[in-house]
């Protein structure tokens, strides 16, 4: 179970999503930097709003990633405790699921 938690920390779908969000936020930040040379009041107002939204988005993305990682670790620990406390029940559940998957896999369509 510990290796699964390490895998979660090291990467996976959440990490990919986080990279995409960070890439998007970096692109928006680059755009605001490119617009800094234009000194019209409308652009300045939009640039200020975008900067505030960017800061809020970065904070929210960071908080969300931390919360998801924490929740996943808690679920992993609870699962580990359940498996250690009820090994025969887990074996039985796995056998039933395996039989069901096997039956569905071998089932022929008309």
Buried (B, 14 or more C-beta within 10 A) or exposed (E): EEEEBEEBEEEEEBBEBBEEBBEEBEEBBEEBEEBEEEEEEEBEEBBEEBEEEBEEBBEEBEEBBEEBBEEBBEEBEEEBEEEEEEEEEBEEEEEEEEEEEEEEEEEEEE
